[in-house]
Amino acid sequence: MTPIERIRQQFQDALENLEAHAVLERLKQDLPSLSLRELGEILKSPMARSVGSLPARELLAAAANPRAKA
């Protein structure tokens, strides 16, 4: 991998991490007011691809303890 390719990959990885964090935080904030149907629709959407490999406990822990900060 050339230095340019490595930098591009690092940049892409950083963007993906930022996107996943933003989606997860939004879901944590909205989870108490979402129905299971709405949550399912969101999780099937292209936006949620970035969090598809995260364990469900990441989201469910926020629901169980709404005062916890990530």
Predicted model as a PDB file, atoms N, CA, C, CB and O in Angstrom, pLDDT in the B-factor column:
MODEL        1                                                                  
ATOM      1  N   MET A   1       0.844  -1.168   0.000  1.00 88.00           N  
ATOM      2  CA  MET A   1       0.000   0.000   0.000  1.00 88.00           C  
ATOM      3  C   MET A   1       0.896   1.240   0.000  1.00 88.00           C  
ATOM      4  CB  MET A   1      -0.964  -0.007   1.220  1.00 88.00           C  
ATOM      5  O   MET A   1       1.810   1.364   0.816  1.00 88.00           O  
ATOM      6  N   THR A   2       0.621   2.133  -0.911  1.00 96.00           N  
ATOM      7  CA  THR A   2       1.416   3.358  -1.005  1.00 96.00           C  
ATOM      8  C   THR A   2       1.037   4.305   0.135  1.00 96.00           C  
ATOM      9  CB  THR A   2       1.208   4.049  -2.384  1.00 96.00           C  
ATOM     10  O   THR A   2      -0.024   4.156   0.742  1.00 96.00           O  
ATOM     11  N   PRO A   3       1.894   5.268   0.420  1.00 95.00           N  
ATOM     12  CA  PRO A   3       1.560   6.241   1.469  1.00 95.00           C  
ATOM     13  C   PRO A   3       0.240   6.975   1.199  1.00 95.00           C  
ATOM     14  CB  PRO A   3       2.686   7.257   1.605  1.00 95.00           C  
ATOM     15  O   PRO A   3      -0.521   7.234   2.130  1.00 95.00           O  
ATOM     16  N   ILE A   4      -0.031   7.304  -0.046  1.00 96.00           N  
ATOM     17  CA  ILE A   4      -1.289   7.988  -0.388  1.00 96.00           C  
ATOM     18  C   ILE A   4      -2.476   7.076  -0.131  1.00 96.00           C  
ATOM     19  CB  ILE A   4      -1.282   8.445  -1.865  1.00 96.00           C  
ATOM     20  O   ILE A   4      -3.489   7.514   0.415  1.00 96.00           O  
ATOM     21  N   GLU A   5      -2.363   5.820  -0.515  1.00 97.00           N  
ATOM     22  CA  GLU A   5      -3.447   4.859  -0.275  1.00 97.00           C  
ATOM     23  C   GLU A   5      -3.677   4.669   1.226  1.00 97.00           C  
ATOM     24  CB  GLU A   5      -3.125   3.501  -0.943  1.00 97.00           C  
ATOM     25  O   GLU A   5      -4.816   4.576   1.683  1.00 97.00           O  
ATOM     26  N   ARG A   6      -2.586   4.613   1.980  1.00 97.00           N  
ATOM     27  CA  ARG A   6      -2.697   4.449   3.429  1.00 97.00           C  
ATOM     28  C   ARG A   6      -3.415   5.642   4.056  1.00 97.00           C  
ATOM     29  CB  ARG A   6      -1.305   4.278   4.059  1.00 97.00           C  
ATOM     30  O   ARG A   6      -4.276   5.461   4.918  1.00 97.00           O  
ATOM     31  N   ILE A   7      -3.070   6.856   3.634  1.00 97.00           N  
ATOM     32  CA  ILE A   7      -3.711   8.066   4.151  1.00 97.00           C  
ATOM     33  C   ILE A   7      -5.184   8.091   3.773  1.00 97.00           C  
ATOM     34  CB  ILE A   7      -3.004   9.326   3.620  1.00 97.00           C  
ATOM     35  O   ILE A   7      -6.030   8.428   4.602  1.00 97.00           O  
ATOM     36  N   ARG A   8      -5.498   7.741   2.542  1.00 97.00           N  
ATOM     37  CA  ARG A   8      -6.906   7.683   2.112  1.00 97.00           C  
ATOM     38  C   ARG A   8      -7.686   6.677   2.947  1.00 97.00           C  
ATOM     39  CB  ARG A   8      -7.003   7.314   0.618  1.00 97.00           C  
ATOM     40  O   ARG A   8      -8.813   6.949   3.361  1.00 97.00           O  
ATOM     41  N   GLN A   9      -7.091   5.521   3.191  1.00 97.00           N  
ATOM     42  CA  GLN A   9      -7.755   4.499   3.992  1.00 97.00           C  
ATOM     43  C   GLN A   9      -7.963   4.979   5.426  1.00 97.00           C  
ATOM     44  CB  GLN A   9      -6.941   3.201   3.981  1.00 97.00           C  
ATOM     45  O   GLN A   9      -9.025   4.753   6.006  1.00 97.00           O  
ATOM     46  N   GLN A  10      -6.968   5.634   5.997  1.00 97.00           N  
ATOM     47  CA  GLN A  10      -7.105   6.162   7.350  1.00 97.00           C  
ATOM     48  C   GLN A  10      -8.202   7.221   7.416  1.00 97.00           C  
ATOM     49  CB  GLN A  10      -5.776   6.748   7.830  1.00 97.00           C  
ATOM     50  O   GLN A  10      -8.971   7.268   8.376  1.00 97.00           O  
ATOM     51  N   PHE A  11      -8.268   8.055   6.409  1.00 97.00           N  
ATOM     52  CA  PHE A  11      -9.302   9.080   6.345  1.00 97.00           C  
ATOM     53  C   PHE A  11     -10.683   8.433   6.224  1.00 97.00           C  
ATOM     54  CB  PHE A  11      -9.046  10.034   5.160  1.00 97.00           C  
ATOM     55  O   PHE A  11     -11.619   8.833   6.916  1.00 97.00           O  
ATOM     56  N   GLN A  12     -10.811   7.435   5.348  1.00 95.00           N  
ATOM     57  CA  GLN A  12     -12.077   6.721   5.181  1.00 95.00           C  
ATOM     58  C   GLN A  12     -12.496   6.042   6.481  1.00 95.00           C  
ATOM     59  CB  GLN A  12     -11.962   5.683   4.056  1.00 95.00           C  
ATOM     60  O   GLN A  12     -13.666   6.096   6.860  1.00 95.00           O  
ATOM     61  N   ASP A  13     -11.552   5.405   7.163  1.00 94.00           N  
ATOM     62  CA  ASP A  13     -11.850   4.752   8.441  1.00 94.00           C  
ATOM     63  C   ASP A  13     -12.325   5.771   9.477  1.00 94.00           C  
ATOM     64  CB  ASP A  13     -10.611   4.004   8.963  1.00 94.00           C  
ATOM     65  O   ASP A  13     -13.266   5.505  10.225  1.00 94.00           O  
ATOM     66  N   ALA A  14     -11.679   6.924   9.522  1.00 96.00           N  
ATOM     67  CA  ALA A  14     -12.071   7.975  10.467  1.00 96.00           C  
ATOM     68  C   ALA A  14     -13.480   8.478  10.171  1.00 96.00           C  
ATOM     69  CB  ALA A  14     -11.074   9.143  10.415  1.00 96.00           C  
ATOM     70  O   ALA A  14     -14.265   8.702  11.092  1.00 96.00           O  
ATOM     71  N   LEU A  15     -13.803   8.657   8.892  1.00 94.00           N  
ATOM     72  CA  LEU A  15     -15.154   9.098   8.522  1.00 94.00           C  
ATOM     73  C   LEU A  15     -16.198   8.059   8.914  1.00 94.00           C  
ATOM     74  CB  LEU A  15     -15.235   9.377   7.013  1.00 94.00           C  
ATOM     75  O   LEU A  15     -17.263   8.411   9.420  1.00 94.00           O  
ATOM     76  N   GLU A  16     -15.907   6.804   8.688  1.00 91.00           N  
ATOM     77  CA  GLU A  16     -16.833   5.736   9.047  1.00 91.00           C  
ATOM     78  C   GLU A  16     -17.054   5.685  10.557  1.00 91.00           C  
ATOM     79  CB  GLU A  16     -16.310   4.389   8.544  1.00 91.00           C  
ATOM     80  O   GLU A  16     -18.175   5.468  11.016  1.00 91.00           O  
ATOM     81  N   ASN A  17     -15.988   5.883  11.325  1.00 91.00           N  
ATOM     82  CA  ASN A  17     -16.119   5.897  12.779  1.00 91.00           C  
ATOM     83  C   ASN A  17     -16.974   7.068  13.246  1.00 91.00           C  
ATOM     84  CB  ASN A  17     -14.741   5.962  13.435  1.00 91.00           C  
ATOM     85  O   ASN A  17     -17.806   6.916  14.141  1.00 91.00           O  
ATOM     86  N   LEU A  18     -16.772   8.229  12.644  1.00 94.00           N  
ATOM     87  CA  LEU A  18     -17.581   9.404  12.990  1.00 94.00           C  
ATOM     88  C   LEU A  18     -19.055   9.172  12.658  1.00 94.00           C  
ATOM     89  CB  LEU A  18     -17.063  10.649  12.249  1.00 94.00           C  
ATOM     90  O   LEU A  18     -19.937   9.516  13.445  1.00 94.00           O  
ATOM     91  N   GLU A  19     -19.310   8.593  11.499  1.00 91.00           N  
ATOM     92  CA  GLU A  19     -20.684   8.324  11.078  1.00 91.00           C  
ATOM     93  C   GLU A  19     -21.350   7.335  12.035  1.00 91.00           C  
ATOM     94  CB  GLU A  19     -20.712   7.776   9.635  1.00 91.00           C  
ATOM     95  O   GLU A  19     -22.490   7.542  12.450  1.00 91.00           O  
ATOM     96  N   ALA A  20     -20.640   6.264  12.382  1.00 90.00           N  
ATOM     97  CA  ALA A  20     -21.197   5.270  13.285  1.00 90.00           C  
ATOM     98  C   ALA A  20     -21.498   5.887  14.646  1.00 90.00           C  
ATOM     99  CB  ALA A  20     -20.237   4.088  13.436  1.00 90.00           C  
ATOM    100  O   ALA A  20     -22.543   5.610  15.235  1.00 90.00           O  
ATOM    101  N   HIS A  21     -20.605   6.706  15.141  1.00 90.00           N  
ATOM    102  CA  HIS A  21     -20.814   7.356  16.432  1.00 90.00           C  
ATOM    103  C   HIS A  21     -22.029   8.278  16.380  1.00 90.00           C  
ATOM    104  CB  HIS A  21     -19.561   8.147  16.847  1.00 90.00           C  
ATOM    105  O   HIS A  21     -22.841   8.280  17.305  1.00 90.00           O  
ATOM    106  N   ALA A  22     -22.162   9.053  15.320  1.00 92.00           N  
ATOM    107  CA  ALA A  22     -23.293   9.974  15.186  1.00 92.00           C  
ATOM    108  C   ALA A  22     -24.623   9.215  15.116  1.00 92.00           C  
ATOM    109  CB  ALA A  22     -23.121  10.849  13.934  1.00 92.00           C  
ATOM    110  O   ALA A  22     -25.595   9.609  15.762  1.00 92.00           O  
ATOM    111  N   VAL A  23     -24.668   8.150  14.350  1.00 90.00           N  
ATOM    112  CA  VAL A  23     -25.899   7.363  14.221  1.00 90.00           C  
ATOM    113  C   VAL A  23     -26.248   6.734  15.570  1.00 90.00           C  
ATOM    114  CB  VAL A  23     -25.745   6.262  13.127  1.00 90.00           C  
ATOM    115  O   VAL A  23     -27.403   6.777  15.993  1.00 90.00           O  
ATOM    116  N   LEU A  24     -25.266   6.156  16.239  1.00 90.00           N  
ATOM    117  CA  LEU A  24     -25.511   5.503  17.521  1.00 90.00           C  
ATOM    118  C   LEU A  24     -25.999   6.504  18.567  1.00 90.00           C  
ATOM    119  CB  LEU A  24     -24.242   4.807  18.011  1.00 90.00           C  
ATOM    120  O   LEU A  24     -26.928   6.208  19.318  1.00 90.00           O  
ATOM    121  N   GLU A  25     -25.391   7.666  18.620  1.00 90.00           N  
ATOM    122  CA  GLU A  25     -25.821   8.686  19.578  1.00 90.00           C  
ATOM    123  C   GLU A  25     -27.245   9.148  19.299  1.00 90.00           C  
ATOM    124  CB  GLU A  25     -24.872   9.878  19.543  1.00 90.00           C  
ATOM    125  O   GLU A  25     -28.031   9.342  20.227  1.00 90.00           O  
ATOM    126  N   ARG A  26     -27.576   9.325  18.027  1.00 90.00           N  
ATOM    127  CA  ARG A  26     -28.943   9.742  17.677  1.00 90.00           C  
ATOM    128  C   ARG A  26     -29.942   8.666  18.074  1.00 90.00           C  
ATOM    129  CB  ARG A  26     -29.057  10.039  16.164  1.00 90.00           C  
ATOM    130  O   ARG A  26     -31.006   8.973  18.612  1.00 90.00           O  
ATOM    131  N   LEU A  27     -29.605   7.400  17.813  1.00 90.00           N  
ATOM    132  CA  LEU A  27     -30.488   6.301  18.195  1.00 90.00           C  
ATOM    133  C   LEU A  27     -30.664   6.242  19.713  1.00 90.00           C  
ATOM    134  CB  LEU A  27     -29.935   4.967  17.673  1.00 90.00           C  
ATOM    135  O   LEU A  27     -31.773   6.028  20.204  1.00 90.00           O  
ATOM    136  N   LYS A  28     -29.581   6.429  20.446  1.00 89.00           N  
ATOM    137  CA  LYS A  28     -29.663   6.421  21.906  1.00 89.00           C  
ATOM    138  C   LYS A  28     -30.602   7.517  22.402  1.00 89.00           C  
ATOM    139  CB  LYS A  28     -28.266   6.598  22.525  1.00 89.00           C  
ATOM    140  O   LYS A  28     -31.385   7.297  23.326  1.00 89.00           O  
ATOM    141  N   GLN A  29     -30.525   8.683  21.796  1.00 91.00           N  
ATOM    142  CA  GLN A  29     -31.373   9.793  22.218  1.00 91.00           C  
ATOM    143  C   GLN A  29     -32.837   9.545  21.865  1.00 91.00           C  
ATOM    144  CB  GLN A  29     -30.896  11.092  21.578  1.00 91.00           C  
ATOM    145  O   GLN A  29     -33.728   9.893  22.640  1.00 91.00           O  
ATOM    146  N   ASP A  30     -33.087   8.955  20.718  1.00 91.00           N  
ATOM    147  CA  ASP A  30     -34.456   8.775  20.245  1.00 91.00           C  
ATOM    148  C   ASP A  30     -35.101   7.464  20.686  1.00 91.00           C  
ATOM    149  CB  ASP A  30     -34.477   8.852  18.759  1.00 91.00           C  
ATOM    150  O   ASP A  30     -36.319   7.318  20.595  1.00 91.00           O  
ATOM    151  N   LEU A  31     -34.314   6.525  21.156  1.00 90.00           N  
ATOM    152  CA  LEU A  31     -34.819   5.196  21.471  1.00 90.00           C  
ATOM    153  C   LEU A  31     -36.035   5.190  22.404  1.00 90.00           C  
ATOM    154  CB  LEU A  31     -33.726   4.393  22.088  1.00 90.00           C  
ATOM    155  O   LEU A  31     -36.976   4.440  22.145  1.00 90.00           O  
ATOM    156  N   PRO A  32     -36.060   5.985  23.466  1.00 89.00           N  
ATOM    157  CA  PRO A  32     -37.220   5.938  24.365  1.00 89.00           C  
ATOM    158  C   PRO A  32     -38.551   6.273  23.685  1.00 89.00           C  
ATOM    159  CB  PRO A  32     -37.001   6.887  25.507  1.00 89.00           C  
ATOM    160  O   PRO A  32     -39.606   5.851  24.159  1.00 89.00           O  
ATOM    161  N   SER A  33     -38.515   7.013  22.603  1.00 92.00           N  
ATOM    162  CA  SER A  33     -39.768   7.413  21.955  1.00 92.00           C  
ATOM    163  C   SER A  33     -40.073   6.606  20.687  1.00 92.00           C  
ATOM    164  CB  SER A  33     -39.713   8.887  21.611  1.00 92.00           C  
ATOM    165  O   SER A  33     -41.107   6.825  20.057  1.00 92.00           O  
ATOM    166  N   LEU A  34     -39.200   5.687  20.309  1.00 92.00           N  
ATOM    167  CA  LEU A  34     -39.413   4.897  19.094  1.00 92.00           C  
ATOM    168  C   LEU A  34     -40.199   3.627  19.382  1.00 92.00           C  
ATOM    169  CB  LEU A  34     -38.076   4.541  18.453  1.00 92.00           C  
ATOM    170  O   LEU A  34     -40.009   2.986  20.416  1.00 92.00           O  
ATOM    171  N   SER A  35     -41.074   3.278  18.469  1.00 94.00           N  
ATOM    172  CA  SER A  35     -41.717   1.967  18.544  1.00 94.00           C  
ATOM    173  C   SER A  35     -40.734   0.943  17.970  1.00 94.00           C  
ATOM    174  CB  SER A  35     -43.096   1.949  17.763  1.00 94.00           C  
ATOM    175  O   SER A  35     -39.765   1.308  17.304  1.00 94.00           O  
ATOM    176  N   LEU A  36     -40.991  -0.329  18.233  1.00 92.00           N  
ATOM    177  CA  LEU A  36     -40.130  -1.365  17.664  1.00 92.00           C  
ATOM    178  C   LEU A  36     -40.184  -1.341  16.141  1.00 92.00           C  
ATOM    179  CB  LEU A  36     -40.540  -2.748  18.185  1.00 92.00           C  
ATOM    180  O   LEU A  36     -39.176  -1.592  15.480  1.00 92.00           O  
ATOM    181  N   ARG A  37     -41.344  -1.042  15.585  1.00 95.00           N  
ATOM    182  CA  ARG A  37     -41.478  -0.953  14.128  1.00 95.00           C  
ATOM    183  C   ARG A  37     -40.585   0.168  13.588  1.00 95.00           C  
ATOM    184  CB  ARG A  37     -42.960  -0.708  13.726  1.00 95.00           C  
ATOM    185  O   ARG A  37     -39.871  -0.017  12.602  1.00 95.00           O  
ATOM    186  N   GLU A  38     -40.633   1.326  14.242  1.00 94.00           N  
ATOM    187  CA  GLU A  38     -39.809   2.457  13.790  1.00 94.00           C  
ATOM    188  C   GLU A  38     -38.330   2.137  13.916  1.00 94.00           C  
ATOM    189  CB  GLU A  38     -40.139   3.722  14.593  1.00 94.00           C  
ATOM    190  O   GLU A  38     -37.543   2.447  13.021  1.00 94.00           O  
ATOM    191  N   LEU A  39     -37.952   1.516  15.028  1.00 91.00           N  
ATOM    192  CA  LEU A  39     -36.553   1.130  15.210  1.00 91.00           C  
ATOM    193  C   LEU A  39     -36.122   0.156  14.120  1.00 91.00           C  
ATOM    194  CB  LEU A  39     -36.339   0.503  16.601  1.00 91.00           C  
ATOM    195  O   LEU A  39     -35.031   0.282  13.565  1.00 91.00           O  
ATOM    196  N   GLY A  40     -36.977  -0.811  13.815  1.00 91.00           N  
ATOM    197  CA  GLY A  40     -36.659  -1.765  12.755  1.00 91.00           C  
ATOM    198  C   GLY A  40     -36.470  -1.092  11.411  1.00 91.00           C  
ATOM    199  O   GLY A  40     -35.557  -1.442  10.663  1.00 91.00           O  
ATOM    200  N   GLU A  41     -37.325  -0.130  11.097  1.00 93.00           N  
ATOM    201  CA  GLU A  41     -37.198   0.600   9.836  1.00 93.00           C  
ATOM    202  C   GLU A  41     -35.893   1.373   9.778  1.00 93.00           C  
ATOM    203  CB  GLU A  41     -38.376   1.552   9.649  1.00 93.00           C  
ATOM    204  O   GLU A  41     -35.217   1.397   8.749  1.00 93.00           O  
ATOM    205  N   ILE A  42     -35.544   2.002  10.887  1.00 91.00           N  
ATOM    206  CA  ILE A  42     -34.285   2.759  10.930  1.00 91.00           C  
ATOM    207  C   ILE A  42     -33.098   1.824  10.741  1.00 91.00           C  
ATOM    208  CB  ILE A  42     -34.150   3.526  12.266  1.00 91.00           C  
ATOM    209  O   ILE A  42     -32.176   2.124   9.983  1.00 91.00           O  
ATOM    210  N   LEU A  43     -33.128   0.684  11.436  1.00 90.00           N  
ATOM    211  CA  LEU A  43     -32.002  -0.247  11.361  1.00 90.00           C  
ATOM    212  C   LEU A  43     -31.852  -0.892   9.987  1.00 90.00           C  
ATOM    213  CB  LEU A  43     -32.161  -1.321  12.403  1.00 90.00           C  
ATOM    214  O   LEU A  43     -30.768  -1.365   9.644  1.00 90.00           O  
ATOM    215  N   LYS A  44     -32.922  -0.918   9.200  1.00 92.00           N  
ATOM    216  CA  LYS A  44     -32.854  -1.446   7.839  1.00 92.00           C  
ATOM    217  C   LYS A  44     -32.404  -0.393   6.827  1.00 92.00           C  
ATOM    218  CB  LYS A  44     -34.206  -1.999   7.433  1.00 92.00           C  
ATOM    219  O   LYS A  44     -32.094  -0.725   5.682  1.00 92.00           O  
ATOM    220  N   SER A  45     -32.367   0.851   7.235  1.00 92.00           N  
ATOM    221  CA  SER A  45     -32.056   1.935   6.314  1.00 92.00           C  
ATOM    222  C   SER A  45     -30.556   2.000   6.013  1.00 92.00           C  
ATOM    223  CB  SER A  45     -32.535   3.268   6.888  1.00 92.00           C  
ATOM    224  O   SER A  45     -29.745   1.506   6.797  1.00 92.00           O  
ATOM    225  N   PRO A  46     -30.188   2.602   4.890  1.00 91.00           N  
ATOM    226  CA  PRO A  46     -28.769   2.755   4.554  1.00 91.00           C  
ATOM    227  C   PRO A  46     -27.986   3.518   5.623  1.00 91.00           C  
ATOM    228  CB  PRO A  46     -28.630   3.468   3.225  1.00 91.00           C  
ATOM    229  O   PRO A  46     -26.796   3.272   5.819  1.00 91.00           O  
ATOM    230  N   MET A  47     -28.650   4.432   6.307  1.00 85.00           N  
ATOM    231  CA  MET A  47     -27.979   5.216   7.343  1.00 85.00           C  
ATOM    232  C   MET A  47     -27.417   4.313   8.437  1.00 85.00           C  
ATOM    233  CB  MET A  47     -28.948   6.238   7.951  1.00 85.00           C  
ATOM    234  O   MET A  47     -26.367   4.616   9.003  1.00 85.00           O  
ATOM    235  N   ALA A  48     -28.089   3.222   8.741  1.00 89.00           N  
ATOM    236  CA  ALA A  48     -27.684   2.364   9.850  1.00 89.00           C  
ATOM    237  C   ALA A  48     -26.599   1.359   9.484  1.00 89.00           C  
ATOM    238  CB  ALA A  48     -28.874   1.632  10.373  1.00 89.00           C  
ATOM    239  O   ALA A  48     -26.132   0.616  10.347  1.00 89.00           O  
ATOM    240  N   ARG A  49     -26.198   1.325   8.238  1.00 88.00           N  
ATOM    241  CA  ARG A  49     -25.133   0.390   7.839  1.00 88.00           C  
ATOM    242  C   ARG A  49     -23.881   0.566   8.679  1.00 88.00           C  
ATOM    243  CB  ARG A  49     -24.789   0.576   6.367  1.00 88.00           C  
ATOM    244  O   ARG A  49     -23.179  -0.400   8.979  1.00 88.00           O  
ATOM    245  N   SER A  50     -23.608   1.804   9.054  1.00 87.00           N  
ATOM    246  CA  SER A  50     -22.383   2.075   9.803  1.00 87.00           C  
ATOM    247  C   SER A  50     -22.393   1.476  11.203  1.00 87.00           C  
ATOM    248  CB  SER A  50     -22.165   3.556   9.899  1.00 87.00           C  
ATOM    249  O   SER A  50     -21.335   1.323  11.813  1.00 87.00           O  
ATOM    250  N   VAL A  51     -23.579   1.131  11.725  1.00 89.00           N  
ATOM    251  CA  VAL A  51     -23.658   0.552  13.060  1.00 89.00           C  
ATOM    252  C   VAL A  51     -24.098  -0.914  13.022  1.00 89.00           C  
ATOM    253  CB  VAL A  51     -24.617   1.360  13.920  1.00 89.00           C  
ATOM    254  O   VAL A  51     -24.338  -1.520  14.066  1.00 89.00           O  
ATOM    255  N   GLY A  52     -24.201  -1.464  11.850  1.00 86.00           N  
ATOM    256  CA  GLY A  52     -24.695  -2.826  11.692  1.00 86.00           C  
ATOM    257  C   GLY A  52     -23.879  -3.886  12.394  1.00 86.00           C  
ATOM    258  O   GLY A  52     -24.431  -4.923  12.765  1.00 86.00           O  
ATOM    259  N   SER A  53     -22.610  -3.678  12.590  1.00 85.00           N  
ATOM    260  CA  SER A  53     -21.776  -4.702  13.225  1.00 85.00           C  
ATOM    261  C   SER A  53     -21.588  -4.472  14.723  1.00 85.00           C  
ATOM    262  CB  SER A  53     -20.426  -4.749  12.552  1.00 85.00           C  
ATOM    263  O   SER A  53     -20.942  -5.277  15.393  1.00 85.00           O  
ATOM    264  N   LEU A  54     -22.143  -3.389  15.252  1.00 86.00           N  
ATOM    265  CA  LEU A  54     -22.017  -3.128  16.685  1.00 86.00           C  
ATOM    266  C   LEU A  54     -22.938  -4.051  17.475  1.00 86.00           C  
ATOM    267  CB  LEU A  54     -22.337  -1.653  17.000  1.00 86.00           C  
ATOM    268  O   LEU A  54     -24.024  -4.395  17.007  1.00 86.00           O  
ATOM    269  N   PRO A  55     -22.512  -4.452  18.667  1.00 89.00           N  
ATOM    270  CA  PRO A  55     -23.397  -5.278  19.494  1.00 89.00           C  
ATOM    271  C   PRO A  55     -24.635  -4.485  19.917  1.00 89.00           C  
ATOM    272  CB  PRO A  55     -22.645  -5.797  20.739  1.00 89.00           C  
ATOM    273  O   PRO A  55     -24.551  -3.283  20.169  1.00 89.00           O  
ATOM    274  N   ALA A  56     -25.775  -5.159  19.994  1.00 87.00           N  
ATOM    275  CA  ALA A  56     -27.023  -4.506  20.382  1.00 87.00           C  
ATOM    276  C   ALA A  56     -26.917  -3.894  21.775  1.00 87.00           C  
ATOM    277  CB  ALA A  56     -28.182  -5.502  20.334  1.00 87.00           C  
ATOM    278  O   ALA A  56     -27.617  -2.926  22.071  1.00 87.00           O  
ATOM    279  N   ARG A  57     -26.065  -4.434  22.629  1.00 88.00           N  
ATOM    280  CA  ARG A  57     -25.931  -3.903  23.986  1.00 88.00           C  
ATOM    281  C   ARG A  57     -25.503  -2.436  23.997  1.00 88.00           C  
ATOM    282  CB  ARG A  57     -24.930  -4.732  24.768  1.00 88.00           C  
ATOM    283  O   ARG A  57     -25.781  -1.713  24.954  1.00 88.00           O  
ATOM    284  N   GLU A  58     -24.827  -1.999  22.935  1.00 84.00           N  
ATOM    285  CA  GLU A  58     -24.424  -0.592  22.854  1.00 84.00           C  
ATOM    286  C   GLU A  58     -25.639   0.326  22.889  1.00 84.00           C  
ATOM    287  CB  GLU A  58     -23.612  -0.339  21.577  1.00 84.00           C  
ATOM    288  O   GLU A  58     -25.614   1.382  23.522  1.00 84.00           O  
ATOM    289  N   LEU A  59     -26.687  -0.081  22.212  1.00 84.00           N  
ATOM    290  CA  LEU A  59     -27.910   0.704  22.154  1.00 84.00           C  
ATOM    291  C   LEU A  59     -28.816   0.402  23.340  1.00 84.00           C  
ATOM    292  CB  LEU A  59     -28.647   0.438  20.850  1.00 84.00           C  
ATOM    293  O   LEU A  59     -29.396   1.313  23.931  1.00 84.00           O  
ATOM    294  N   LEU A  60     -28.935  -0.857  23.683  1.00 84.00           N  
ATOM    295  CA  LEU A  60     -29.842  -1.254  24.756  1.00 84.00           C  
ATOM    296  C   LEU A  60     -29.362  -0.798  26.127  1.00 84.00           C  
ATOM    297  CB  LEU A  60     -30.015  -2.749  24.754  1.00 84.00           C  
ATOM    298  O   LEU A  60     -30.181  -0.541  27.009  1.00 84.00           O  
ATOM    299  N   ALA A  61     -28.065  -0.695  26.321  1.00 82.00           N  
ATOM    300  CA  ALA A  61     -27.543  -0.198  27.596  1.00 82.00           C  
ATOM    301  C   ALA A  61     -27.994   1.240  27.837  1.00 82.00           C  
ATOM    302  CB  ALA A  61     -26.004  -0.284  27.621  1.00 82.00           C  
ATOM    303  O   ALA A  61     -28.272   1.627  28.971  1.00 82.00           O  
ATOM    304  N   ALA A  62     -28.065   2.021  26.774  1.00 73.00           N  
ATOM    305  CA  ALA A  62     -28.527   3.410  26.884  1.00 73.00           C  
ATOM    306  C   ALA A  62     -29.984   3.445  27.286  1.00 73.00           C  
ATOM    307  CB  ALA A  62     -28.324   4.166  25.559  1.00 73.00           C  
ATOM    308  O   ALA A  62     -30.392   4.324  28.045  1.00 73.00           O  
ATOM    309  N   ALA A  63     -30.782   2.507  26.792  1.00 73.00           N  
ATOM    310  CA  ALA A  63     -32.198   2.457  27.129  1.00 73.00           C  
ATOM    311  C   ALA A  63     -32.393   2.018  28.581  1.00 73.00           C  
ATOM    312  CB  ALA A  63     -32.942   1.507  26.180  1.00 73.00           C  
ATOM    313  O   ALA A  63     -33.302   2.495  29.260  1.00 73.00           O  
ATOM    314  N   ALA A  64     -31.549   1.121  29.046  1.00 75.00           N  
ATOM    315  CA  ALA A  64     -31.657   0.616  30.414  1.00 75.00           C  
ATOM    316  C   ALA A  64     -31.195   1.645  31.435  1.00 75.00           C  
ATOM    317  CB  ALA A  64     -30.848  -0.660  30.567  1.00 75.00           C  
ATOM    318  O   ALA A  64     -31.673   1.665  32.570  1.00 75.00           O  
ATOM    319  N   ASN A  65     -30.271   2.491  31.031  1.00 72.00           N  
ATOM    320  CA  ASN A  65     -29.704   3.490  31.936  1.00 72.00           C  
ATOM    321  C   ASN A  65     -29.635   4.825  31.203  1.00 72.00           C  
ATOM    322  CB  ASN A  65     -28.287   3.057  32.445  1.00 72.00           C  
ATOM    323  O   ASN A  65     -28.558   5.212  30.751  1.00 72.00           O  
ATOM    324  N   PRO A  66     -30.755   5.544  31.071  1.00 62.00           N  
ATOM    325  CA  PRO A  66     -30.787   6.742  30.246  1.00 62.00           C  
ATOM    326  C   PRO A  66     -29.883   7.875  30.724  1.00 62.00           C  
ATOM    327  CB  PRO A  66     -32.173   7.237  30.171  1.00 62.00           C  
ATOM    328  O   PRO A  66     -29.608   8.796  29.955  1.00 62.00           O  
ATOM    329  N   ARG A  67     -29.423   7.834  31.943  1.00 60.00           N  
ATOM    330  CA  ARG A  67     -28.547   8.898  32.441  1.00 60.00           C  
ATOM    331  C   ARG A  67     -27.087   8.658  32.095  1.00 60.00           C  
ATOM    332  CB  ARG A  67     -28.694   9.032  33.939  1.00 60.00           C  
ATOM    333  O   ARG A  67     -26.261   9.560  32.231  1.00 60.00           O  
ATOM    334  N   ALA A  68     -26.764   7.457  31.651  1.00 52.00           N  
ATOM    335  CA  ALA A  68     -25.372   7.124  31.303  1.00 52.00           C  
ATOM    336  C   ALA A  68     -24.954   7.882  30.059  1.00 52.00           C  
ATOM    337  CB  ALA A  68     -25.201   5.601  31.083  1.00 52.00           C  
ATOM    338  O   ALA A  68     -25.734   8.050  29.122  1.00 52.00           O  
ATOM    339  N   LYS A  69     -23.745   8.323  30.066  1.00 52.00           N  
ATOM    340  CA  LYS A  69     -23.168   9.008  28.902  1.00 52.00           C  
ATOM    341  C   LYS A  69     -22.219   8.061  28.213  1.00 52.00           C  
ATOM    342  CB  LYS A  69     -22.436  10.320  29.311  1.00 52.00           C  
ATOM    343  O   LYS A  69     -21.495   7.304  28.861  1.00 52.00           O  
ATOM    344  N   ALA A  70     -22.225   8.107  26.890  1.00 47.00           N  
ATOM    345  CA  ALA A  70     -21.330   7.247  26.106  1.00 47.00           C  
ATOM    346  C   ALA A  70     -19.977   7.887  25.975  1.00 47.00           C  
ATOM    347  CB  ALA A  70     -21.912   6.963  24.720  1.00 47.00           C  
ATOM    348  O   ALA A  70     -19.083   7.317  25.349  1.00 47.00           O  
TER     349      ALA A  70                                                      
ENDMDL                                                                          
END                                                                             
